[in-house]
Amino acid sequence: MGLWIAIFSLFCGFLLQLLPSFPKEKVIQMGKSYLIYLVLPALALIHIPPLKLSWDLGLAPSSA
């Protein structure tokens, strides 16, 4: 399935390059927003260690 998505994306990118009226600045802006708002948070979430919830997390260190 992932291979088909990649092929479809490359095909759409090739077709968009053939359109002379397609604004290139918009493509650059969409690429930047994709990186900032989707890729970087996803990479950050991969590296966050899983939390082990217990009752000790709700207590202050002085009361434990």
Secondary structure by P-SEA (a helix, b strand, c coil): caaaaaaaaaaaaaaaaacccccaaaaaaaaaaaaaccaaaaaaaaaccccccccccccccccc
